[in-house]
């Protein structure tokens, strides 16, 4: 039977791939070798570069770590202000202490800016802004020394801006008139009185015209208004009419002590007439 011609080499004559060789076509083998060489060379260069630039990487690692930390745990703080002097008169110097209370994590470094009415008070020290370091525990961050130059309420705004937070606190300080040694008496209540109005401090400036009461009041939260009413031998009844539109009814007894006279009683807010709060006024005689 005739044989058909073929170009296929006998099985025993074909080369067998050795270790490391593939049976891919030659053009594919060349491409694979090129890619392998490229990856090996450039990967090695990258590793060497990372090792030699470890110092630079460390420099950038700390800020990135800090930023990531504050993204996970947000900075919060409570601001508190304390006025050292209980009563402040025109020309007095007084100190206001700013306390920062961290709520959780450490409060980052920042600056304190102070805004105040220049026609009422003057900041003696420090001058300009106050820089603060990181605060981990409750700390007095700034001691502000002011001088009072005019009578009336003065609002001090404190802006505390840190790297990761912004905080605002407002404190109203009542500047009193200088005592002119004109003191009230049982027969005439005209004069300046210290006032405790619920939870607030303030002043009464009473004008007594034969038992008809006028004048004005000031509270340390900025609430000011007029006084209208009457007084008897041992009683004091007035309305306090706020410039905010609020009205309070005051009923007091008039008491005379050794060196001072006092008004002691209650006041009622027109918005909640069934709820009374304490009212106390006193003045030297």
ChimeraX attribute file (.defattr): number of C-alpha atoms within 10 A of each C-alpha:
attribute: neighborCount
match mode: 1-to-1
recipient: residues
	/A:1	3
	/A:2	4
	/A:3	5
	/A:4	5
	/A:5	6
	/A:6	6
	/A:7	5
	/A:8	8
	/A:9	8
	/A:10	7
	/A:11	7
	/A:12	7
	/A:13	8
	/A:14	9
	/A:15	7
	/A:16	10
	/A:17	9
	/A:18	8
	/A:19	6
	/A:20	5
	/A:21	9
	/A:22	12
	/A:23	10
	/A:24	10
	/A:25	8
	/A:26	10
	/A:27	8
	/A:28	12
	/A:29	13
	/A:30	11
	/A:31	10
	/A:32	13
	/A:33	10
	/A:34	11
	/A:35	10
	/A:36	10
	/A:37	11
	/A:38	11
	/A:39	11
	/A:40	10
	/A:41	10
	/A:42	11
	/A:43	12
	/A:44	11
	/A:45	12
	/A:46	11
	/A:47	11
	/A:48	11
	/A:49	11
	/A:50	13
	/A:51	11
	/A:52	11
	/A:53	11
	/A:54	10
	/A:55	11
	/A:56	10
	/A:57	12
	/A:58	10
	/A:59	10
	/A:60	10
	/A:61	12
	/A:62	11
	/A:63	11
	/A:64	10
	/A:65	11
	/A:66	10
	/A:67	13
	/A:68	11
	/A:69	12
	/A:70	13
	/A:71	11
	/A:72	8
	/A:73	10
	/A:74	14
	/A:75	20
	/A:76	17
	/A:77	19
	/A:78	13
	/A:79	18
	/A:80	14
	/A:81	17
	/A:82	12
	/A:83	16
	/A:84	11
	/A:85	11
	/A:86	9
	/A:87	15
	/A:88	20
	/A:89	19
	/A:90	18
	/A:91	17
	/A:92	16
	/A:93	17
	/A:94	20
	/A:95	17
	/A:96	18
	/A:97	16
	/A:98	20
	/A:99	17
	/A:100	21
	/A:101	20
	/A:102	19
	/A:103	15
	/A:104	13
	/A:105	15
	/A:106	16
	/A:107	24
	/A:108	19
	/A:109	16
	/A:110	18
	/A:111	16
	/A:112	19
	/A:113	14
	/A:114	18
	/A:115	12
	/A:116	17
	/A:117	13
	/A:118	12
	/A:119	11
	/A:120	19
	/A:121	25
	/A:122	15
	/A:123	20
	/A:124	13
	/A:125	12
	/A:126	13
	/A:127	10
	/A:128	10
	/A:129	12
	/A:130	16
	/A:131	15
	/A:132	17
	/A:133	12
	/A:134	12
	/A:135	19
	/A:136	15
	/A:137	14
	/A:138	14
	/A:139	12
	/A:140	15
	/A:141	20
	/A:142	17
	/A:143	16
	/A:144	18
	/A:145	16
	/A:146	18
	/A:147	19
	/A:148	24
	/A:149	17
	/A:150	18
	/A:151	18
	/A:152	19
	/A:153	22
	/A:154	22
	/A:155	18
	/A:156	17
	/A:157	16
	/A:158	19
	/A:159	17
	/A:160	24
	/A:161	18
	/A:162	19
	/A:163	13
	/A:164	15
	/A:165	15
	/A:166	14
	/A:167	14
	/A:168	13
	/A:169	15
	/A:170	16
	/A:171	19
	/A:172	16
	/A:173	24
	/A:174	25
	/A:175	25
	/A:176	22
	/A:177	16
	/A:178	14
	/A:179	11
	/A:180	8
	/A:181	10
	/A:182	11
	/A:183	17
	/A:184	22
	/A:185	16
	/A:186	15
	/A:187	12
	/A:188	16
	/A:189	23
	/A:190	20
	/A:191	20
	/A:192	27
	/A:193	23
	/A:194	18
	/A:195	22
	/A:196	18
	/A:197	18
	/A:198	13
	/A:199	8
	/A:200	11
	/A:201	18
	/A:202	24
	/A:203	23
	/A:204	23
	/A:205	20
	/A:206	21
	/A:207	20
	/A:208	19
	/A:209	13
	/A:210	12
	/A:211	16
	/A:212	13
	/A:213	22
	/A:214	19
	/A:215	18
	/A:216	19
	/A:217	20
	/A:218	22
	/A:219	21
	/A:220	20
	/A:221	16
	/A:222	16
	/A:223	14
	/A:224	19
	/A:225	20
	/A:226	19
	/A:227	21
	/A:228	17
	/A:229	17
	/A:230	17
	/A:231	22
	/A:232	14
	/A:233	11
	/A:234	12
	/A:235	15
	/A:236	20
	/A:237	18
	/A:238	20
	/A:239	20
	/A:240	24
	/A:241	18
	/A:242	17
	/A:243	11
	/A:244	9
	/A:245	7
	/A:246	13
	/A:247	18
	/A:248	19
	/A:249	18
	/A:250	22
	/A:251	20
	/A:252	21
	/A:253	18
	/A:254	20
	/A:255	15
	/A:256	15
	/A:257	9
	/A:258	7
	/A:259	8
	/A:260	14
	/A:261	21
	/A:262	23
	/A:263	21
	/A:264	19
	/A:265	19
	/A:266	19
	/A:267	24
	/A:268	20
	/A:269	16
	/A:270	12
	/A:271	10
	/A:272	9
	/A:273	11
	/A:274	8
	/A:275	11
	/A:276	15
	/A:277	13
	/A:278	16
	/A:279	20
	/A:280	19
	/A:281	21
	/A:282	21
	/A:283	19
	/A:284	18
	/A:285	16
